[in-house]
């Protein structure tokens, strides 16, 4: 598993971080008895009166500090680390979309999702590369699972992990992708992956993608500050959040196919077993390349969507309208609403599902909030595999 390959780096990074301190458990002082003591009988002159124990002075109880709450972004327990690192990769696809590696996001209007994604919390699952760090930062996600059916993209996340560990500021992080730092980063990759066979695909991903990743991050630096929208590449707080998640072993990268039988289904099972809800599911434009088949429906229904969860996606079909300046339609939908559509309606494609959308004030941007019609003949849903 790739996360198992990344794990030693994360643990070494975490060892450099100060451990959070917690106060000892607070002992609760016993409440005074509600039962009143019975007065002793009046003594005769020859009797000696014993002091009444209930009248004895009691020692004052010093107030204690409340126990500090657990850090929601702290290091995962060994049990949870093992559970998520054990998620299996789906088989490699026979072909890549357009025979290309999508090293960076080419969606330029993701700022349309800022308000709806902000502080959603919970776990985050997404495809692709840099956009996940921006979206998970907006959501303040506490667990990030990055899946892509292209192994080269998963390998690139191995480079991201190393550079998040090395750079303390977003400016330094962006600069590490520059040509001036290429040799230095290759040295760090060699140190992180002493085994030549394990190192080769990570080093190759860096060599191929370095220039375009640097260009993409520089674009974020130009685009988002004027919008007053923070990102991991432009804001220290958002950068620190993502960096902390990597340091504490809360980011996992795995090869996965949204329609296949292992990865996404096992992500759902691992989240449920951990009593952890999913806050954000980011699909990019992947849905335009497949039908809503039995396997995909099963995988979506396996995910424990939170009540405030959100599904983010784009679609390259002009019939739904594009955002000005690019060729994507942007859509958001409640996670539970999407799951219900997959459960009871036989709609076969995203393009047809989005006929139910509600347009927003921005051309090419929509929300899907309509409840599904329950088809008389329910859709086929593949059986869930045993965990």
KOLBAVO-64437 format. One record per residue: residue in three letters; x, y, z of N, C-alpha, C in turn. Coordinates in pm, whole numbers, plus 50000, padded with zeros to 5 digits. Layout:
BEGIN
AlaXYZXYZXYZ;...
//
This chain:
BEGIN
Unk500834988150000500005000050000500875012550000;Unk500415022449920501205034649909501245042150040;Unk500125041850117500155048850245501195042450336;Unk501345029350327502365022850406503745027650364;Unk503895030850239505165036150191505385050250243;Unk504295058350248504395071950297504535072450448;Unk504045061850519503915062450662505205065750737;Unk506385059950701507595063450777507915078250771;Unk507635084750660507895099050648506985106650743;Unk505715102950745504765109850832505135108150978;Unk505555096051014505915093751153507155101651193;Unk508115102351101509315110051130508985124851143;Unk508095129651058507645143551064506925146151195;Unk506055136751233505285138651356506195139051477;Unk507305131551471508215131351585508855144951608;Unk508885153251504509465166551517508475176551575;Unk507205172751581506195182051629506065180851780;Unk505795191751851505565190751995504305182952024;Unk504395173652119503235165752153502275174252235;Unk500935173052206499975180552285499925175152427;Unk499765184152521499675179752659498225179752702;Unk497875170252785496525169652836496585169252987;Unk495585175253050495525175353194495075161853243;Unk495465157853365494995145053418493495145353434;Unk492905133253437491475132253455491065139653583;Unk489935146353577489475154253690488625145453779;Unk488985144553906488175137054001486995145754040;Unk485825139754044484625147354078484415146854228;Unk484295158454291484065158954435482675153954467;Unk482545146054576481245140854614480345152354658;Unk479085151954615478145162354653477715160354799;Unk477415171354871476945169955008475695161555013;Unk475545153555124474385144955139473135153455157;Unk472035148855093470765155755108470065152155238;Unk470575141755309469915136955431470375145155550;Unk469435151655623469795159655741470075150455859;Unk471065153955942471385145756059470295147456165;Unk470045136456239469025136756344469625142256471;Unk469025152256535469615158056657469715147456767;Unk470835147756845470995138256955470055142057069;Unk469655131757148468795134457262469525143257365;Unk468735150857441469335159657543470025151257649;Unk471265153657684471995145457782471585148757925;Unk471765138858008471605141458152472875147958200;Unk472835154158320474025161258369475235152258384;Unk475015139058400476165130158423476725124658293;Unk476045127258175476515121658048477545130857982;Unk478465124557914479445132157835478965132757691;Unk478945144257636478425146057500479535143757399;Unk479325134357307480295132057198480045142257087;Unk481095147157029480875157056920480115150756803;Unk479205158256747478425153556632479315154056507;Unk479465142256440480375141756324479905150856211;Unk478595152656205478095161056093478435175556113;Unk478805179256238479145193156263480625196056244;Unk481415185256215482855187256201483135195456076;Unk484085204456084484415212555965484975203755854;Unk484655206755732485165199155617486235207155548;Unk487155199655486488245206355415487735211955284;Unk488175223655250487775229755123488395222055006;Unk487585219854903488055212754784488595222954684;Unk489855221454654490455230554558489875228254419;Unk489495238654347488985236754210490095231054120;Unk489685222454031490635216153939490415221253798;Unk491485221253722491395225653583490645215153502;Unk489745219353411489055209453327490035202353235;Unk489695189953204490535182253114490525188452975;Unk491675190052915491755195852780491135186252681;Unk490305191252588489715182352487490795176752396;Unk490525164852345491465158552253491595166952126;Unk492785167652073493025175151950492385167651833;Unk491385173451767490715166251657491625163951538;Unk492775170651535493715168951425495015162351472;Unk494985156651591496165150151646496465136951578;Unk497535130651624497985118051562496905107351574;Unk496705099851467495765088751470496295077651559;Unk495395070151617495815058651695496395048151601;Unk497225039051652497755028251567496645020151501;Unk495545018251572494425010451515493845017351393;Unk493585030451403493015037751290494015038951177;Unk495275041151211496305041951107496345028951027;Unk496335017751096496365004851029495125002750943;Unk493985007250993492725005250920492735012850788;Unk493135025550791493085033450668494265030250576;Unk495405026950634496545022950550496285009650481;Unk495365001850536495064988750479494054989050366;Unk493555000850330492615001750217493324997150090;Unk492724988050019493354982049902493194990949778;Unk494204990649695494144997849567493354989749465;Unk492614996849383491954990349270492984987349162;Unk492674977949071493604974948962493874987448877;Unk495054987748817495364998748725494404998448606;Unk494005010148558493115010248440493885006248315;Unk493185000948218493824997348091494285009848017;Unk493505020648027493845033147960493575044848053;Unk494335055648035494105067948108493215077248026;Unk492485085948094491655095548024492515104047932;Unk492185103947803492935111347702494435107947705;Unk494745096447760496135091847767497035102347832;Unk496515108747938497235119948000497255118448152;Unk498305123748213498375125148359497925139348393;Unk496945140348481496455153548522497195157748648;Unk498405163148628499295166548739498745177948824;Unk497955186548766497365197848838495905199148798;Unk495155206548878493765209148843493695219748733;Unk492805217548637492565227748535491195234348553;Unk490615232748672489375239448706489725252848771;Unk489375263648708489845276748752488825284648833;Unk487665278748857486615286148930486185278749055;Unk487085271649117486745264449240486385273949354;Unk486715286749340486325296549440484815297049457;Unk484045292249357482585291949367482125282749480;Unk482985273749525482645264149631483095268649769;Unk483745279949779484345284249905483295285050017;Unk482225292349998481255294350105480565281250143;Unk480205273150046479465260850076480355250050138;Unk481665250950117482595240850169483175245050304;Unk483145257550333483815263150451483365256450581;Unk484345250850655484135245250788483135233650791;Unk483015226350683482125214650682482625204150780;Unk483935202650791484515193050885484395178750838;Unk484695169450928484625155250894485735150950802;Unk485565139150745486565133750654486385139550514;Unk487445138550436487465143750299487955132550207;Unk487265130450097487695120949993487665128349860;Unk488765127649786488795134749660489775128949561;Unk489525131549433490395127249325491265139049282;Unk492375136049217493225146749165494355150349258;Unk494865162749245496095166549315495895179049402;Unk496405190449358496495202349443495155207449492;Unk494095205849410492795211249450492285205049580;Unk492695192749607492255186149730492765193449854;Unk493985198449848494545205349964493835218649987;Unk493415224949881492655237349897491275234649954;Unk490575224749899489215221849943489195216250085;Unk490135207350118490195201850253490575212550355;Unk491375222350312491685233550400490465242150427;Unk489695244750322488455252350342487515245050437;Unk487385231950418486435224050498486925221650640;Unk488205224250666488825220650795488635205550821;Unk488875197750719488725183250730489715177750831;Unk489315166950900490205160950999490835147850951;Unk490475143550832491045131550771490915133250621;Unk491995130850548491985132950403492405120050334;Unk491565115250244491875103350166491875107350019;Unk493055106649959493255110749821493295098249734;Unk492375097349640492355085549553492295090149407;Unk493015083049326493005085849182493335072949110;Unk492715070748996492985057948928494305058148852;Unk494945069848847496255071248784497335070348893;Unk498135059748890499145057648993500155069048996;Unk500405075548884501355086548880500885098148969;Unk499575100248975499035110949060499205107149207;Unk498985094649238499205090049376500675091749413;Unk501575088849320503005090649346503355105349372;Unk502685114249300502965128549319502605133049460;Unk501575127049518501235130549656502375126749751;Unk503185116949713504365113849793505355125349795;Unk505455132649685506305144649681505695155649767;Unk504375157349756503705167449839503985164849986;Unk503915152350029504145149250169505535153950215;Unk506535151150134507915155050170508035170150180;Unk507455177350085507615191950083506775198750191;Unk505625193150225504895198550340505715197150467;Unk506465186250478507295184150597508465193850603;Unk508995197450487510195205850483509895220750493;Unk508805225350437508525239750430507605243950545;Unk507975254650614507185259450727506175270150688;Unk506295275650568505375286050523504875282850384;Unk503715288150346503245285550209504185291250103;Unk504825302550132505755308250035506935298950012;Unk507465293450121508585284150107508155271450035;Unk506925266950062506415254949996506325256949845;Unk505755267949803505645270749660507025271649596;Unk507955277949664509305279649610510035266349593;Unk509705256549676510375243549665510035236349534;Unk508995240849466508645234949336509375241949221;Unk510175252049250510875259449146512065251449094;Unk512545255648979513685248948917514925249849006;Unk515075260749076516255262649161516365252049270;Unk515245246249309515235236549419515045222149371;Unk515115219949242514845206549189515835196249245;Unk517125199349243518125189749290517965187049439;Unk517675197549516517495195949660516335186449690;Unk515225188349618514055179849641514345165449601;Unk515085163449494515465149949455516305143249564;Unk517155150949629517935145549741517025141449855;Unk516045149749884515115146449993514315133849959;Unk513935132349834513205120249794514085107949814;Unk515345109249780516265098049800516395094449948;Unk516435104550033516525102050178515235095650230;Unk514095100050178512815094850227512545080750176;Unk513095077450059512875064249999514225057849969;Unk514865051950069516195045950047516175034549946;Unk515035027449938514915016549843514735022149702;Unk515615018449612515625024149477514325021349402;Unk513795009449420512575005749348511385014149396;Unk511305016349527510215024549581510415039249546;Unk511655043649538511955057749512511695061749368;Unk511935053049274511915056749132510625063549087;Unk509425057949119508205064649070507945078149136;Unk508375079949262508185092749330509105103249267;Unk510365099549246511315108749184510895112349042;Unk510375102648971509925105148833508735114748832;Unk507795112748923506635121748929507085136048954;Unk508075137749042508565151249070509235157348947;Unk510065149748879510785155048762509815159348652;Unk508785151248631507855154248522506905165748560;Unk506405165448683505335174648721505815187648783;Unk507075188448824507555199748901507185213248839;Unk507475215048713507275227948648505805231948643;Unk504935222548608503525225848595502885227848733;Unk503355220448834502845222648970503245236549019;Unk504495240348994504945253749035504105264548968;Unk503825262748841503015272448768501605273248826;Unk501035261748858499685261448915499645268449051;Unk500625265849136500645272049268500865287049257;Unk501685291149163501885305549142500575312049094;Unk499805304749017498505309948973497575312049093;Unk497585302449187496775304149308497215316649385;Unk498515319249387499035331149456498495343949392;Unk498305343849262497795355749194496275356849202;Unk495595345449198494145345449184493385347649315;Unk493805341149423492945340549541493075352149639;Unk494245357949663494275369349754493345380849715;Unk493235384649587492285395349554490825391549581;Unk490535378549587489185373949618488925373149768;Unk489975375549848489895374049993489465360050035;Unk489955350149960489685336149990491025329550020;Unk491205323850138492485317650173492655304050106;Unk493895300350082494215287050031495495282350099;Unk495785269550086497005264050145498255270250084;Unk498145275549963499305281449895499465296349924;Unk498485302249993498525316750013498275321150156;Unk497855312150242497455315850377498145306750478;Unk498795312750579499555304750675498665295150754;Unk497505299850796496615291250874496155279150797;Unk495765281050672495315269750590496475260550555;Unk497635266350533498815258150508499155249650631;Unk499125255950748499435248750871498465237150894;Unk497205239150857496215228650876496565216150794;Unk496835218250666497175206850580498505200650624;Unk499445208950658500745203850703500595195350828;Unk499745199650919499525191951042498855178651013;Unk497915178450921497275165850885498285155750831;Unk499195160450745500245151550694501145147050809;Unk501535156350894502465153151003501885142951100;Unk500585143451120499935134651217499325122251153;Unk499765119151032499315106850968497845106750932;Unk497285118550904495855119450873495595121350723;Unk496595118950641496415119450495496855106050438;Unk496005100250355496285087450292496085088850141;Unk496995083450064496895083849918496875069649865;Unk495935066849776495765053149727495205053549586;Unk495615043949504495045042949368493645037149380;Unk492685044149322491305039549332490475043649213;Unk489515035049178488575037349069487195038849131;Unk486515049749102485215052349163484195041549135;Unk484375034249026483385024148986483805009849020;Unk485015007949072485544994549094485124989049230;Unk485664977449265485124969649376485834971249510;Unk486994977949514487754977849638487834991449706;Unk488555000849644489025012549717487925020949778;Unk486995026049698485985035249752485075027949850;Unk484735015549820483915007849911484615005850045;Unk485915002850041486675000750165486885013750241;Unk486955024950170487015037950238485755039850322;Unk484615037050262483365038150336483325028850456;Unk483785016550438483785007050548484715011450660;Unk485885016650623486835021350724486285033250800;Unk485625042450731485035053850798483935049450895;Unk483085040350851482005035650939482565028251060;Unk483575019851037484165012451148484815021851249;Unk485225033751203485865043651290484875053651345;Unk483575051651316482525061051358482855075151311;Unk483255076151183483735088651126482885091951004;Unk482295103751002481435107450890482235114750782;Unk481705113850660482325120350545481715134150525;Unk482575144250522482095157950504482105162450359;Unk483175159250285483325163850147483735152250058;Unk483025150849946483405141649839483625150049714;Unk484855150449665485185158249546485435148749431;Unk484655150249323484705140949210485275147149084;Unk485585160149084486035166948964485035163948851;Unk485535160948730484635157848618484625143048586;Unk485025134748684485145120348659483825114048615;Unk482695119048667481405112648637481005113448491;Unk481605122548416481205123448275481775112148192;Unk482655103948252483305093148178482725079348206;Unk481665078548289481075065348313479585067048346;Unk478865055948332477455055548370477345052448519;Unk476195055748575475915052348714475515037648721;Unk476525029048724476285014748727476125009448868;Unk475944996248876475664989749005476824991449103;Unk478084990649053479234991949140479395005949196;Unk479215015949111479335029749158478255032949261;Unk477035028549235475955031049330476275024649466;Unk476765012349464477155005749589478215013749662;Unk479205018549589480305025949651479825038849715;Unk478935045949648478405058349705477565055449830;Unk476775044849824475925041549939476745036250056;Unk477975032050031478845027450140479415038850221;Unk479355051150168479975062550235479055068250343;Unk479575070450463478745075850573478685091150567;Unk477865096350479477775110850461477225117650586;Unk477865128450627477365136550737476145144350691;Unk475395149250789474175156750756474505169150673;Unk475645175550700476015187750627477015184850515;Unk477115172450475478115168550373477795174650238;Unk478825175050153478675181150022479465173249919;Unk478885171849802479555165749687479865177049589;Unk481125177849546481575188149453481985181549323;Unk481575187549211481875181449081481865192048971;Unk482455188448859482345196548738481885187648624;Unk481415193948518480955186648400481325194648276;Unk481905187848179482325194548056481315193547944;Unk480045193747975478985193347874478415207447858;Unk478515212947739478095226847716476595228747734;Unk475815218047723474365219347734473925224647871;Unk474775222947972474445227948105475025241748132;Unk475815246948040476385260148055477715259848128;Unk478645267948081479975268648139480145281748215;Unk481015281148316481435293448381482255301448280;Unk482095314548283482795323148188484305320948194;Unk484915319148078486355317748068486885303548073;Unk485995293648092486455279848089485335270648041;Unk485655257948029484705248447972484265238148075;Unk483825243148189483285234548294482035240648352;Unk481075231848382479945235448465480265230948607;Unk479985239448706480285236448846478985233148919;Unk479025222549000477825218349070478175213449211;Unk477255215849301477385210349436476055203949475;Unk476135193949562474955186249602475195180649741;Unk474165179749821474285173249951474695158649932;Unk475595153850018476025140050007474875130450026;Unk474025132950124472905123950150471875124450038;Unk471725136149976470815137049862471335128949745;Unk472635129649720473235121849611473075106949638;Unk473315102749762473165088649796471725083949773;Unk470765092449806469375088649786469035087249638;Unk469575096149556469395094649411469945081349362;Unk471135077649411471745065149369470955053049418;Unk470215054649524469485043449584468145040849518;Unk467425051449480466025049449441465715053449297;Unk466635060149227466325065049093467275058848991;Unk466755055948874467535048848772468305058148679;Unk468445070748713469215079948630470585073848601;Unk471035074948477472225067448436473485075948421;Unk473355089148406474515097548381474405110648458;Unk475565116548485475575129448552474855139948470;Unk475075139948338474425149948254472915149648268;Unk472345137648282470895136448299470485140148442;Unk471305136548538471005140248677470945155448691;Unk471845162448623471905176948638470745184248567;Unk469885176848500468665183048450467775187448565;Unk468055181948684467285185448803467925196848882;Unk468955202648831469725212848904468945225848919;Unk469375233749016468865247249034470005256949002;Unk469855265348900470925274748866471145284848978;Unk472365289748989472665300549083472785313549004;Unk473155324149075473285337149008474485337748916;Unk475385327748924476565327148839476315317448725;Unk476445321948602476255313148488477245301548495;Unk476755289448471477625277848472477845271948610;Unk477075276648708477205271648845475825267948895;Unk475705256448963474395251949006474475244149136;Unk473305242049195473165233349311472075223249279;Unk472285210949322471265200649301470675197249438;Unk469465201949462468835199849591467455193449581;Unk467085189349462465775183349443465785168749490;Unk464735164749559464635150749603464345141749484;Unk464875129549485464675120849369463285114849364;Unk462815112249244461605104349227461965089649246;Unk461135082549317461385068349343460855060249226;Unk461755054049151461335046049037460655033149084;Unk459635029049008458915016749043459865004749039;Unk460725004648943461734993948936463044999548986;Unk463504995649103464695001749162465934998949079;Unk466925007549088468165005349013468934993449070;Unk469764987748985470604976649031471744982249115;Unk471964976549230473034980649322473844968349359;Unk475124968749334475984957149363476004954449513;Unk476194941949548476264938249689477574943249748;Unk477514947749872478704952549939479564940749983;Unk480854941849961481764931150002481964931550153;Unk482334920350211482594919850354483834928050385;Unk483824935550497484994943650534486224934950553;
//
